[in-house]
Amino acid sequence: MIDLAKKPYNLNAEQITYIKNKLQNMSVDEKVGQLFFVIGQDEDSVDIPEFIHKYQPGGMMYRPDTAPKIKREINTAQQSSKVPMFFAANLESGGNGLIQEGTWFGMPLQMAATDDPNSAYQLGNVAGSEAFQVGGNMSFAPIVDIDNNFRNPIMNTRTFGSNKARVIKMSDAEVKGLQDSQIIPIIKHFPGDGVDERDQHLLSSINSLSAEDWMTSYGEIYHHLIKAGAPGVMVGHIMQPAWERKLNPGIEDKDLLPASSSKLLIDGLLRKVLKFNGLVITDATPMLGYNVTMPRQNLLPATINAGIDMILFNKNIDEDYRFIHEAIANGTLKMARVDEAVTRILGTKVAQGVMDTTGQLRLTPPTELNLNSQQHLALADAVAKKSVTLVKDRDQLLPITPQKYPRIRLVVLGDSDDGGFKEGGHVTEKFKLGLEKLGFTVQLFNRKNLNFHEVFEEGVADLEQKFDLAFYVANVETASNQTTTRLDWIHLMAADAPWFMKSIPTVFVSTANPYHLFDIPNVSTFINAYTGNSSSIAAILRKVTGQEAFTGINPVDPFCGDPLTRL
């Protein structure tokens, strides 16, 4: 039973009456439309007003495009909708989650490395203010997962680390930053990613903690944020078998479900145990982790029946809407449950200022764009200065100078656009130019045009004739739909691997995944920067050349639990 007078709505009698009357006057088509949080439509290929009139969705999620275009598309959709809509983006690391001109402020793990909640606040505020400029009103962030497994390919830098207290502290601050910029925060990914070493985009992953361990970790985080008034939760395609068994002791293994379709985990754990009264949205439903559990025709109604209010994305939109309508018609999905979901949707829109009790849009962006880019870049610079972390410098190679090491071989790993939804920060040219500007002669290792004589026949003395120090940069970003973020050396003789590291000074810098010591444990000097943006690259170069001290803390265990990586 929803109580709109309580957290997270806190609505007054007039607002509650409006929502009840609005619900009574909505058609079944209008109610079904509200259940869908659809893919943001491109004005170049779709008549947006016609799309809105036909499908009447409750929300849209956009991927980044130019600010004027996104602003125009959101405004067109909003003006075409009978009920003001949610417009969301993955504002996980800055306004670049919605607009190409937005600030890539930094990954959450970088905020954690400062150990300063103000960094997370500024992340939320910068991302939110830039999104609000173009009409965004919701963020699928903060990420409140715990980075428990260094092999997990999708989380690491997207989290606030492995310390529960720090995750809570940083999440609170990011929530406030988003809310201060008039953006609705949606915490994710319930029941918690970061335990499994697999990606829920590719299968239903598993949070394998015991019910007790879950409650004192992920459960404590969610309990805290729910008590603080979190308006919405995004649910992952992630199983939590221990809690399903606790709530239904006789359940068989074949009946265990990911949270996105589990009534036990949503109506049971999230609603009844954690007492969450607010809006619940699935993670993206085209993902394999969602679709492999049962036929989609049964899955979509099961999702709403589980206690989830909105379905993120669609496959064939007409087919998905039909599946919900058919379930209502055959009684699989009761109208009472649909009305409950729509009540939460409308309640959130009123409570969060998206619309008023006349049904009109309240949160309207300014007419002119003013992204405050220079101010936001200065804030990102300050975070980078505070966060870059020296993990080890066994042989005291730092600081490096052109006098000590005039010739540098620069080897960059990763730095590709392969993988879904990456931030896309290419670092090669920035490092090369930055090192040259500092007075080094830089030779860039060419992975695509190998020197076969060097690969097969040259020794230490041969390489010493070419360079004085090897500077490795790994920009292996987390990205959806990939099974690993490990170092992937050139398969021919590991041609780009530093076999010479015990003879020629070698520095290794990661601008993304903090766990590469697992694959290169013997390297002397290892630095984590967490983000491959320009601010971080500039901070790295200042620090390795002794212009600035390293002040970042390890928000995770970069040694991967292996004492040999410390040597």
Beta strands, then each sheet from edge to edge (+ up, - down):
strand 1: 36-39
strand 2: 59-61
strand 3: 86-89
strand 4: 138-139
strand 5: 184-190
strand 6: 205-206
strand 7: 232-235
strand 8: 238-239
strand 9: 279-282
strand 10: 311-312
strand 11: 389-393
strand 12: 407-414
strand 13: 441-444
strand 14: 469-475
strand 15: 506-510
strand 16: 525-528
sheet 1: 9+ 7+ 5+ 4+ 3+ 2+ 1+ 10+
sheet 2: 6+ 8+
sheet 3: 11+ 16- 15- 14- 12- 13-
end
